[in-house]
Amino acid sequence: MHKNYFKENRIEYVDYKDVETLKKFLTPHARIQSKKRSAAPAKNQRQLAVAVKRARFMGLLPYVSR
C-alpha cells in the first residue's frame, strides 16, 4: 500500500458503503490487514476496522473468504 492512502485520496471519513476501498485493506481471506501492512495512521486504522465490521454486518463484505 501507499504511505497514507486516505490522505493521498483526500478521504476524510472511511465509509462502510465504499466497498471497493475497504477491499483494498483486506487480506485474501477477508481479514483486516494489520496497521504495519496497510501503513494507515492509527486514527484511519480504527475507522477502517469499524467500517469493515459495519459492512460485514450489512452483508456488503464477507466475514470469511477463500
mmJSON file of the N, C-alpha and C atoms, coordinates in Angstrom:
{"data_MODEL":{"atom_site":{
"group_PDB":["ATOM","ATOM","ATOM","ATOM","ATOM","ATOM","ATOM","ATOM","ATOM","ATOM","ATOM","ATOM","ATOM","ATOM","ATOM","ATOM","ATOM","ATOM","ATOM","ATOM","ATOM","ATOM","ATOM","ATOM","ATOM","ATOM","ATOM","ATOM","ATOM","ATOM","ATOM","ATOM","ATOM","ATOM","ATOM","ATOM","ATOM","ATOM","ATOM","ATOM","ATOM","ATOM","ATOM","ATOM","ATOM","ATOM","ATOM","ATOM","ATOM","ATOM","ATOM","ATOM","ATOM","ATOM","ATOM","ATOM","ATOM","ATOM","ATOM","ATOM","ATOM","ATOM","ATOM","ATOM","ATOM","ATOM","ATOM","ATOM","ATOM","ATOM","ATOM","ATOM","ATOM","ATOM","ATOM","ATOM","ATOM","ATOM","ATOM","ATOM","ATOM","ATOM","ATOM","ATOM","ATOM","ATOM","ATOM","ATOM","ATOM","ATOM","ATOM","ATOM","ATOM","ATOM","ATOM","ATOM","ATOM","ATOM","ATOM","ATOM","ATOM","ATOM","ATOM","ATOM","ATOM","ATOM","ATOM","ATOM","ATOM","ATOM","ATOM","ATOM","ATOM","ATOM","ATOM","ATOM","ATOM","ATOM","ATOM","ATOM","ATOM","ATOM","ATOM","ATOM","ATOM","ATOM","ATOM","ATOM","ATOM","ATOM","ATOM","ATOM","ATOM","ATOM","ATOM","ATOM","ATOM","ATOM","ATOM","ATOM","ATOM","ATOM","ATOM","ATOM","ATOM","ATOM","ATOM","ATOM","ATOM","ATOM","ATOM","ATOM","ATOM","ATOM","ATOM","ATOM","ATOM","ATOM","ATOM","ATOM","ATOM","ATOM","ATOM","ATOM","ATOM","ATOM","ATOM","ATOM","ATOM","ATOM","ATOM","ATOM","ATOM","ATOM","ATOM","ATOM","ATOM","ATOM","ATOM","ATOM","ATOM","ATOM","ATOM","ATOM","ATOM","ATOM","ATOM","ATOM","ATOM","ATOM","ATOM","ATOM","ATOM","ATOM","ATOM","ATOM","ATOM","ATOM"],
"id":[1,2,3,4,5,6,7,8,9,10,11,12,13,14,15,16,17,18,19,20,21,22,23,24,25,26,27,28,29,30,31,32,33,34,35,36,37,38,39,40,41,42,43,44,45,46,47,48,49,50,51,52,53,54,55,56,57,58,59,60,61,62,63,64,65,66,67,68,69,70,71,72,73,74,75,76,77,78,79,80,81,82,83,84,85,86,87,88,89,90,91,92,93,94,95,96,97,98,99,100,101,102,103,104,105,106,107,108,109,110,111,112,113,114,115,116,117,118,119,120,121,122,123,124,125,126,127,128,129,130,131,132,133,134,135,136,137,138,139,140,141,142,143,144,145,146,147,148,149,150,151,152,153,154,155,156,157,158,159,160,161,162,163,164,165,166,167,168,169,170,171,172,173,174,175,176,177,178,179,180,181,182,183,184,185,186,187,188,189,190,191,192,193,194,195,196,197,198],
"type_symbol":["N","C","C","N","C","C","N","C","C","N","C","C","N","C","C","N","C","C","N","C","C","N","C","C","N","C","C","N","C","C","N","C","C","N","C","C","N","C","C","N","C","C","N","C","C","N","C","C","N","C","C","N","C","C","N","C","C","N","C","C","N","C","C","N","C","C","N","C","C","N","C","C","N","C","C","N","C","C","N","C","C","N","C","C","N","C","C","N","C","C","N","C","C","N","C","C","N","C","C","N","C","C","N","C","C","N","C","C","N","C","C","N","C","C","N","C","C","N","C","C","N","C","C","N","C","C","N","C","C","N","C","C","N","C","C","N","C","C","N","C","C","N","C","C","N","C","C","N","C","C","N","C","C","N","C","C","N","C","C","N","C","C","N","C","C","N","C","C","N","C","C","N","C","C","N","C","C","N","C","C","N","C","C","N","C","C","N","C","C","N","C","C","N","C","C","N","C","C"],
"label_atom_id":["N","CA","C","N","CA","C","N","CA","C","N","CA","C","N","CA","C","N","CA","C","N","CA","C","N","CA","C","N","CA","C","N","CA","C","N","CA","C","N","CA","C","N","CA","C","N","CA","C","N","CA","C","N","CA","C","N","CA","C","N","CA","C","N","CA","C","N","CA","C","N","CA","C","N","CA","C","N","CA","C","N","CA","C","N","CA","C","N","CA","C","N","CA","C","N","CA","C","N","CA","C","N","CA","C","N","CA","C","N","CA","C","N","CA","C","N","CA","C","N","CA","C","N","CA","C","N","CA","C","N","CA","C","N","CA","C","N","CA","C","N","CA","C","N","CA","C","N","CA","C","N","CA","C","N","CA","C","N","CA","C","N","CA","C","N","CA","C","N","CA","C","N","CA","C","N","CA","C","N","CA","C","N","CA","C","N","CA","C","N","CA","C","N","CA","C","N","CA","C","N","CA","C","N","CA","C","N","CA","C","N","CA","C","N","CA","C","N","CA","C","N","CA","C","N","CA","C","N","CA","C"],
"label_alt_id":[null,null,null,null,null,null,null,null,null,null,null,null,null,null,null,null,null,null,null,null,null,null,null,null,null,null,null,null,null,null,null,null,null,null,null,null,null,null,null,null,null,null,null,null,null,null,null,null,null,null,null,null,null,null,null,null,null,null,null,null,null,null,null,null,null,null,null,null,null,null,null,null,null,null,null,null,null,null,null,null,null,null,null,null,null,null,null,null,null,null,null,null,null,null,null,null,null,null,null,null,null,null,null,null,null,null,null,null,null,null,null,null,null,null,null,null,null,null,null,null,null,null,null,null,null,null,null,null,null,null,null,null,null,null,null,null,null,null,null,null,null,null,null,null,null,null,null,null,null,null,null,null,null,null,null,null,null,null,null,null,null,null,null,null,null,null,null,null,null,null,null,null,null,null,null,null,null,null,null,null,null,null,null,null,null,null,null,null,null,null,null,null,null,null,null,null,null,null],
"label_comp_id":["MET","MET","MET","HIS","HIS","HIS","LYS","LYS","LYS","ASN","ASN","ASN","TYR","TYR","TYR","PHE","PHE","PHE","LYS","LYS","LYS","GLU","GLU","GLU","ASN","ASN","ASN","ARG","ARG","ARG","ILE","ILE","ILE","GLU","GLU","GLU","TYR","TYR","TYR","VAL","VAL","VAL","ASP","ASP","ASP","TYR","TYR","TYR","LYS","LYS","LYS","ASP","ASP","ASP","VAL","VAL","VAL","GLU","GLU","GLU","THR","THR","THR","LEU","LEU","LEU","LYS","LYS","LYS","LYS","LYS","LYS","PHE","PHE","PHE","LEU","LEU","LEU","THR","THR","THR","PRO","PRO","PRO","HIS","HIS","HIS","ALA","ALA","ALA","ARG","ARG","ARG","ILE","ILE","ILE","GLN","GLN","GLN","SER","SER","SER","LYS","LYS","LYS","LYS","LYS","LYS","ARG","ARG","ARG","SER","SER","SER","ALA","ALA","ALA","ALA","ALA","ALA","PRO","PRO","PRO","ALA","ALA","ALA","LYS","LYS","LYS","ASN","ASN","ASN","GLN","GLN","GLN","ARG","ARG","ARG","GLN","GLN","GLN","LEU","LEU","LEU","ALA","ALA","ALA","VAL","VAL","VAL","ALA","ALA","ALA","VAL","VAL","VAL","LYS","LYS","LYS","ARG","ARG","ARG","ALA","ALA","ALA","ARG","ARG","ARG","PHE","PHE","PHE","MET","MET","MET","GLY","GLY","GLY","LEU","LEU","LEU","LEU","LEU","LEU","PRO","PRO","PRO","TYR","TYR","TYR","VAL","VAL","VAL","SER","SER","SER","ARG","ARG","ARG"],
"label_asym_id":["A","A","A","A","A","A","A","A","A","A","A","A","A","A","A","A","A","A","A","A","A","A","A","A","A","A","A","A","A","A","A","A","A","A","A","A","A","A","A","A","A","A","A","A","A","A","A","A","A","A","A","A","A","A","A","A","A","A","A","A","A","A","A","A","A","A","A","A","A","A","A","A","A","A","A","A","A","A","A","A","A","A","A","A","A","A","A","A","A","A","A","A","A","A","A","A","A","A","A","A","A","A","A","A","A","A","A","A","A","A","A","A","A","A","A","A","A","A","A","A","A","A","A","A","A","A","A","A","A","A","A","A","A","A","A","A","A","A","A","A","A","A","A","A","A","A","A","A","A","A","A","A","A","A","A","A","A","A","A","A","A","A","A","A","A","A","A","A","A","A","A","A","A","A","A","A","A","A","A","A","A","A","A","A","A","A","A","A","A","A","A","A","A","A","A","A","A","A"],
"label_entity_id":["1","1","1","1","1","1","1","1","1","1","1","1","1","1","1","1","1","1","1","1","1","1","1","1","1","1","1","1","1","1","1","1","1","1","1","1","1","1","1","1","1","1","1","1","1","1","1","1","1","1","1","1","1","1","1","1","1","1","1","1","1","1","1","1","1","1","1","1","1","1","1","1","1","1","1","1","1","1","1","1","1","1","1","1","1","1","1","1","1","1","1","1","1","1","1","1","1","1","1","1","1","1","1","1","1","1","1","1","1","1","1","1","1","1","1","1","1","1","1","1","1","1","1","1","1","1","1","1","1","1","1","1","1","1","1","1","1","1","1","1","1","1","1","1","1","1","1","1","1","1","1","1","1","1","1","1","1","1","1","1","1","1","1","1","1","1","1","1","1","1","1","1","1","1","1","1","1","1","1","1","1","1","1","1","1","1","1","1","1","1","1","1","1","1","1","1","1","1"],
"label_seq_id":[1,1,1,2,2,2,3,3,3,4,4,4,5,5,5,6,6,6,7,7,7,8,8,8,9,9,9,10,10,10,11,11,11,12,12,12,13,13,13,14,14,14,15,15,15,16,16,16,17,17,17,18,18,18,19,19,19,20,20,20,21,21,21,22,22,22,23,23,23,24,24,24,25,25,25,26,26,26,27,27,27,28,28,28,29,29,29,30,30,30,31,31,31,32,32,32,33,33,33,34,34,34,35,35,35,36,36,36,37,37,37,38,38,38,39,39,39,40,40,40,41,41,41,42,42,42,43,43,43,44,44,44,45,45,45,46,46,46,47,47,47,48,48,48,49,49,49,50,50,50,51,51,51,52,52,52,53,53,53,54,54,54,55,55,55,56,56,56,57,57,57,58,58,58,59,59,59,60,60,60,61,61,61,62,62,62,63,63,63,64,64,64,65,65,65,66,66,66],
"pdbx_PDB_ins_code":[null,null,null,null,null,null,null,null,null,null,null,null,null,null,null,null,null,null,null,null,null,null,null,null,null,null,null,null,null,null,null,null,null,null,null,null,null,null,null,null,null,null,null,null,null,null,null,null,null,null,null,null,null,null,null,null,null,null,null,null,null,null,null,null,null,null,null,null,null,null,null,null,null,null,null,null,null,null,null,null,null,null,null,null,null,null,null,null,null,null,null,null,null,null,null,null,null,null,null,null,null,null,null,null,null,null,null,null,null,null,null,null,null,null,null,null,null,null,null,null,null,null,null,null,null,null,null,null,null,null,null,null,null,null,null,null,null,null,null,null,null,null,null,null,null,null,null,null,null,null,null,null,null,null,null,null,null,null,null,null,null,null,null,null,null,null,null,null,null,null,null,null,null,null,null,null,null,null,null,null,null,null,null,null,null,null,null,null,null,null,null,null,null,null,null,null,null,null],
"Cartn_x":[0.834,0.0,0.885,0.25,0.963,1.196,1.874,2.166,0.881,0.047,-1.238,-2.29,-2.963,-3.944,-5.052,-5.497,-6.621,-6.256,-5.052,-4.626,-4.36,-3.743,-3.453,-4.731,-5.774,-7.029,-8.062,-7.608,-8.458,-9.738,-9.596,-10.729,-10.695,-11.7,-11.746,-12.422,-13.445,-14.246,-14.282,-13.956,-13.979,-15.42,-16.049,-17.46,-17.626,-18.529,-18.743,-19.396,-20.026,-20.672,-19.696,-18.494,-17.47,-16.69,-17.312,-16.782,-15.471,-15.337,-14.115,-12.886,-13.021,-11.905,-11.614,-12.657,-12.459,-11.768,-12.081,-11.477,-9.961,-9.465,-8.017,-7.288,-7.998,-7.381,-7.721,-8.185,-8.476,-7.478,-7.175,-6.314,-7.156,-6.53,-7.312,-8.326,-8.092,-9.032,-10.069,-10.153,-11.129,-10.884,-9.65,-9.308,-8.811,-8.932,-8.443,-6.919,-6.254,-4.791,-4.302,-3.138,-2.561,-2.132,-1.939,-1.517,-0.167,0.677,2.008,1.91,1.008,0.858,0.112,-0.907,-1.723,-1.061,-0.144,0.568,-0.387,-1.537,-2.502,-2.236,-2.427,-2.279,-3.312,-3.06,-3.92,-5.38,-5.588,-6.956,-7.686,-7.028,-7.646,-7.809,-6.872,-6.961,-8.188,-8.459,-9.642,-10.922,-10.952,-12.119,-12.33,-11.238,-11.287,-11.873,-11.425,-11.921,-13.423,-13.879,-15.31,-16.098,-15.581,-16.274,-16.373,-15.297,-15.315,-16.318,-16.334,-17.27,-18.717,-18.98,-20.335,-20.726,-19.79,-20.072,-20.343,-19.618,-19.863,-21.257,-21.615,-22.923,-24.056,-23.858,-24.875,-24.893,-23.909,-23.862,-23.144,-22.4,-21.68,-20.321,-19.744,-18.452,-18.604,-17.838,-17.907,-17.139,-17.55,-16.792,-15.538,-15.717,-14.622,-14.658,-13.462,-13.38,-12.291,-12.384,-11.37,-10.789],
"Cartn_y":[-1.178,0.0,1.25,2.375,3.641,4.107,5.22,5.743,5.992,6.885,7.126,7.227,6.134,6.038,7.08,7.276,8.17,9.631,10.021,11.408,11.69,10.721,10.91,11.076,10.348,10.395,11.32,12.133,13.124,12.501,11.378,10.728,11.122,11.902,12.357,11.327,10.652,9.713,8.378,7.306,5.971,5.48,5.331,4.98,3.483,2.856,1.409,1.031,1.993,1.695,1.698,2.224,2.263,0.939,-0.101,-1.466,-1.623,-0.969,-1.118,-0.628,0.47,0.977,0.032,-0.466,-1.362,-2.657,-3.154,-4.407,-4.29,-3.089,-2.886,-3.149,-3.057,-3.242,-4.591,-5.537,-6.883,-7.861,-8.918,-9.981,-10.87,-11.798,-12.714,-13.558,-13.715,-14.46,-13.554,-12.305,-11.301,-10.839,-10.894,-10.342,-8.907,-8.101,-6.727,-6.756,-6.048,-6.005,-5.299,-5.698,-5.068,-3.64,-2.858,-1.471,-1.409,-2.368,-2.422,-2.645,-3.521,-3.815,-2.712,-2.141,-1.138,0.237,0.471,1.753,2.916,2.63,3.676,4.185,5.482,6.003,5.356,5.422,4.76,5.208,6.501,7.033,6.404,6.362,5.776,4.27,3.619,2.173,1.825,2.64,2.411,2.642,3.726,3.999,2.865,2.37,1.274,0.02,-0.311,-1.506,-1.409,-0.248,-0.058,-0.16,0.453,0.44,-0.975,-1.752,-3.132,-3.959,-3.786,-4.546,-4.184,-2.899,-2.48,-3.056,-3.011,-3.535,-5.035,-5.752,-7.187,-7.423,-6.658,-6.819,-6.532,-5.551,-5.195,-6.136,-7.038,-8.008,-7.494,-6.406,-5.855,-6.532,-7.037,-7.741,-9.091,-10.09,-11.396,-11.4,-12.253,-12.442,-13.271,-14.319,-15.221,-15.437,-15.502,-15.747,-16.765,-17.479,-18.47,-18.257],
"Cartn_z":[0.0,0.0,0.0,-0.222,-0.215,1.215,1.357,2.69,3.475,3.0,3.647,2.553,2.286,1.215,1.395,2.63,2.878,2.652,3.044,2.857,1.377,0.678,-0.748,-1.568,-1.205,-1.957,-1.327,-0.37,0.299,0.865,1.559,2.209,3.684,4.102,5.494,6.387,5.838,6.614,5.873,6.552,5.945,6.002,4.848,4.77,4.55,5.304,5.176,3.852,3.173,1.893,0.724,0.941,-0.103,-0.084,-0.611,-0.509,-1.28,-2.41,-3.21,-2.449,-1.732,-0.929,0.222,0.868,2.011,1.593,0.396,-0.08,-0.222,-0.467,-0.602,0.705,1.815,3.127,3.746,2.927,3.395,2.785,3.529,3.014,2.094,1.37,0.523,1.306,2.617,3.453,4.096,3.632,4.077,5.506,5.964,7.269,7.068,8.097,8.039,8.128,7.227,7.257,8.507,8.976,10.156,9.817,10.863,10.69,9.988,10.281,9.669,8.155,7.724,6.296,5.56,6.184,5.499,5.507,6.433,6.574,6.822,7.417,7.739,9.15,9.381,10.74,11.673,12.963,13.949,13.828,13.635,13.525,12.347,11.181,9.994,10.134,10.813,11.01,11.86,12.875,13.715,12.924,12.129,11.285,10.287,9.74,8.775,9.404,10.605,11.3,11.545,12.007,12.271,10.962,9.897,8.603,8.046,8.158,7.663,8.455,9.768,10.602,10.286,10.048,9.678,8.314,7.359,6.021,6.077,6.925,7.088,7.656,8.671,9.309,8.325,7.45,6.47,5.268,5.198,4.106,2.874,2.995,1.849,1.646,2.733,2.687,3.355,2.924,3.584,4.899,5.825,7.058,6.765,5.928,5.586,4.082,3.484,2.049,1.807,0.7,0.408,-0.958],
"occupancy":[1.0,1.0,1.0,1.0,1.0,1.0,1.0,1.0,1.0,1.0,1.0,1.0,1.0,1.0,1.0,1.0,1.0,1.0,1.0,1.0,1.0,1.0,1.0,1.0,1.0,1.0,1.0,1.0,1.0,1.0,1.0,1.0,1.0,1.0,1.0,1.0,1.0,1.0,1.0,1.0,1.0,1.0,1.0,1.0,1.0,1.0,1.0,1.0,1.0,1.0,1.0,1.0,1.0,1.0,1.0,1.0,1.0,1.0,1.0,1.0,1.0,1.0,1.0,1.0,1.0,1.0,1.0,1.0,1.0,1.0,1.0,1.0,1.0,1.0,1.0,1.0,1.0,1.0,1.0,1.0,1.0,1.0,1.0,1.0,1.0,1.0,1.0,1.0,1.0,1.0,1.0,1.0,1.0,1.0,1.0,1.0,1.0,1.0,1.0,1.0,1.0,1.0,1.0,1.0,1.0,1.0,1.0,1.0,1.0,1.0,1.0,1.0,1.0,1.0,1.0,1.0,1.0,1.0,1.0,1.0,1.0,1.0,1.0,1.0,1.0,1.0,1.0,1.0,1.0,1.0,1.0,1.0,1.0,1.0,1.0,1.0,1.0,1.0,1.0,1.0,1.0,1.0,1.0,1.0,1.0,1.0,1.0,1.0,1.0,1.0,1.0,1.0,1.0,1.0,1.0,1.0,1.0,1.0,1.0,1.0,1.0,1.0,1.0,1.0,1.0,1.0,1.0,1.0,1.0,1.0,1.0,1.0,1.0,1.0,1.0,1.0,1.0,1.0,1.0,1.0,1.0,1.0,1.0,1.0,1.0,1.0,1.0,1.0,1.0,1.0,1.0,1.0,1.0,1.0,1.0,1.0,1.0,1.0],
"B_iso_or_equiv":[0.0,0.0,0.0,0.0,0.0,0.0,0.0,0.0,0.0,0.0,0.0,0.0,0.0,0.0,0.0,0.0,0.0,0.0,0.0,0.0,0.0,0.0,0.0,0.0,0.0,0.0,0.0,0.0,0.0,0.0,0.0,0.0,0.0,0.0,0.0,0.0,0.0,0.0,0.0,0.0,0.0,0.0,0.0,0.0,0.0,0.0,0.0,0.0,0.0,0.0,0.0,0.0,0.0,0.0,0.0,0.0,0.0,0.0,0.0,0.0,0.0,0.0,0.0,0.0,0.0,0.0,0.0,0.0,0.0,0.0,0.0,0.0,0.0,0.0,0.0,0.0,0.0,0.0,0.0,0.0,0.0,0.0,0.0,0.0,0.0,0.0,0.0,0.0,0.0,0.0,0.0,0.0,0.0,0.0,0.0,0.0,0.0,0.0,0.0,0.0,0.0,0.0,0.0,0.0,0.0,0.0,0.0,0.0,0.0,0.0,0.0,0.0,0.0,0.0,0.0,0.0,0.0,0.0,0.0,0.0,0.0,0.0,0.0,0.0,0.0,0.0,0.0,0.0,0.0,0.0,0.0,0.0,0.0,0.0,0.0,0.0,0.0,0.0,0.0,0.0,0.0,0.0,0.0,0.0,0.0,0.0,0.0,0.0,0.0,0.0,0.0,0.0,0.0,0.0,0.0,0.0,0.0,0.0,0.0,0.0,0.0,0.0,0.0,0.0,0.0,0.0,0.0,0.0,0.0,0.0,0.0,0.0,0.0,0.0,0.0,0.0,0.0,0.0,0.0,0.0,0.0,0.0,0.0,0.0,0.0,0.0,0.0,0.0,0.0,0.0,0.0,0.0,0.0,0.0,0.0,0.0,0.0,0.0],
"pdbx_formal_charge":[null,null,null,null,null,null,null,null,null,null,null,null,null,null,null,null,null,null,null,null,null,null,null,null,null,null,null,null,null,null,null,null,null,null,null,null,null,null,null,null,null,null,null,null,null,null,null,null,null,null,null,null,null,null,null,null,null,null,null,null,null,null,null,null,null,null,null,null,null,null,null,null,null,null,null,null,null,null,null,null,null,null,null,null,null,null,null,null,null,null,null,null,null,null,null,null,null,null,null,null,null,null,null,null,null,null,null,null,null,null,null,null,null,null,null,null,null,null,null,null,null,null,null,null,null,null,null,null,null,null,null,null,null,null,null,null,null,null,null,null,null,null,null,null,null,null,null,null,null,null,null,null,null,null,null,null,null,null,null,null,null,null,null,null,null,null,null,null,null,null,null,null,null,null,null,null,null,null,null,null,null,null,null,null,null,null,null,null,null,null,null,null,null,null,null,null,null,null],
"auth_seq_id":[1,1,1,2,2,2,3,3,3,4,4,4,5,5,5,6,6,6,7,7,7,8,8,8,9,9,9,10,10,10,11,11,11,12,12,12,13,13,13,14,14,14,15,15,15,16,16,16,17,17,17,18,18,18,19,19,19,20,20,20,21,21,21,22,22,22,23,23,23,24,24,24,25,25,25,26,26,26,27,27,27,28,28,28,29,29,29,30,30,30,31,31,31,32,32,32,33,33,33,34,34,34,35,35,35,36,36,36,37,37,37,38,38,38,39,39,39,40,40,40,41,41,41,42,42,42,43,43,43,44,44,44,45,45,45,46,46,46,47,47,47,48,48,48,49,49,49,50,50,50,51,51,51,52,52,52,53,53,53,54,54,54,55,55,55,56,56,56,57,57,57,58,58,58,59,59,59,60,60,60,61,61,61,62,62,62,63,63,63,64,64,64,65,65,65,66,66,66],
"auth_comp_id":["MET","MET","MET","HIS","HIS","HIS","LYS","LYS","LYS","ASN","ASN","ASN","TYR","TYR","TYR","PHE","PHE","PHE","LYS","LYS","LYS","GLU","GLU","GLU","ASN","ASN","ASN","ARG","ARG","ARG","ILE","ILE","ILE","GLU","GLU","GLU","TYR","TYR","TYR","VAL","VAL","VAL","ASP","ASP","ASP","TYR","TYR","TYR","LYS","LYS","LYS","ASP","ASP","ASP","VAL","VAL","VAL","GLU","GLU","GLU","THR","THR","THR","LEU","LEU","LEU","LYS","LYS","LYS","LYS","LYS","LYS","PHE","PHE","PHE","LEU","LEU","LEU","THR","THR","THR","PRO","PRO","PRO","HIS","HIS","HIS","ALA","ALA","ALA","ARG","ARG","ARG","ILE","ILE","ILE","GLN","GLN","GLN","SER","SER","SER","LYS","LYS","LYS","LYS","LYS","LYS","ARG","ARG","ARG","SER","SER","SER","ALA","ALA","ALA","ALA","ALA","ALA","PRO","PRO","PRO","ALA","ALA","ALA","LYS","LYS","LYS","ASN","ASN","ASN","GLN","GLN","GLN","ARG","ARG","ARG","GLN","GLN","GLN","LEU","LEU","LEU","ALA","ALA","ALA","VAL","VAL","VAL","ALA","ALA","ALA","VAL","VAL","VAL","LYS","LYS","LYS","ARG","ARG","ARG","ALA","ALA","ALA","ARG","ARG","ARG","PHE","PHE","PHE","MET","MET","MET","GLY","GLY","GLY","LEU","LEU","LEU","LEU","LEU","LEU","PRO","PRO","PRO","TYR","TYR","TYR","VAL","VAL","VAL","SER","SER","SER","ARG","ARG","ARG"],
"auth_asym_id":["A","A","A","A","A","A","A","A","A","A","A","A","A","A","A","A","A","A","A","A","A","A","A","A","A","A","A","A","A","A","A","A","A","A","A","A","A","A","A","A","A","A","A","A","A","A","A","A","A","A","A","A","A","A","A","A","A","A","A","A","A","A","A","A","A","A","A","A","A","A","A","A","A","A","A","A","A","A","A","A","A","A","A","A","A","A","A","A","A","A","A","A","A","A","A","A","A","A","A","A","A","A","A","A","A","A","A","A","A","A","A","A","A","A","A","A","A","A","A","A","A","A","A","A","A","A","A","A","A","A","A","A","A","A","A","A","A","A","A","A","A","A","A","A","A","A","A","A","A","A","A","A","A","A","A","A","A","A","A","A","A","A","A","A","A","A","A","A","A","A","A","A","A","A","A","A","A","A","A","A","A","A","A","A","A","A","A","A","A","A","A","A","A","A","A","A","A","A"],
"auth_atom_id":["N","CA","C","N","CA","C","N","CA","C","N","CA","C","N","CA","C","N","CA","C","N","CA","C","N","CA","C","N","CA","C","N","CA","C","N","CA","C","N","CA","C","N","CA","C","N","CA","C","N","CA","C","N","CA","C","N","CA","C","N","CA","C","N","CA","C","N","CA","C","N","CA","C","N","CA","C","N","CA","C","N","CA","C","N","CA","C","N","CA","C","N","CA","C","N","CA","C","N","CA","C","N","CA","C","N","CA","C","N","CA","C","N","CA","C","N","CA","C","N","CA","C","N","CA","C","N","CA","C","N","CA","C","N","CA","C","N","CA","C","N","CA","C","N","CA","C","N","CA","C","N","CA","C","N","CA","C","N","CA","C","N","CA","C","N","CA","C","N","CA","C","N","CA","C","N","CA","C","N","CA","C","N","CA","C","N","CA","C","N","CA","C","N","CA","C","N","CA","C","N","CA","C","N","CA","C","N","CA","C","N","CA","C","N","CA","C","N","CA","C","N","CA","C","N","CA","C","N","CA","C"],
"pdbx_PDB_model_num":[1,1,1,1,1,1,1,1,1,1,1,1,1,1,1,1,1,1,1,1,1,1,1,1,1,1,1,1,1,1,1,1,1,1,1,1,1,1,1,1,1,1,1,1,1,1,1,1,1,1,1,1,1,1,1,1,1,1,1,1,1,1,1,1,1,1,1,1,1,1,1,1,1,1,1,1,1,1,1,1,1,1,1,1,1,1,1,1,1,1,1,1,1,1,1,1,1,1,1,1,1,1,1,1,1,1,1,1,1,1,1,1,1,1,1,1,1,1,1,1,1,1,1,1,1,1,1,1,1,1,1,1,1,1,1,1,1,1,1,1,1,1,1,1,1,1,1,1,1,1,1,1,1,1,1,1,1,1,1,1,1,1,1,1,1,1,1,1,1,1,1,1,1,1,1,1,1,1,1,1,1,1,1,1,1,1,1,1,1,1,1,1,1,1,1,1,1,1]
}}}
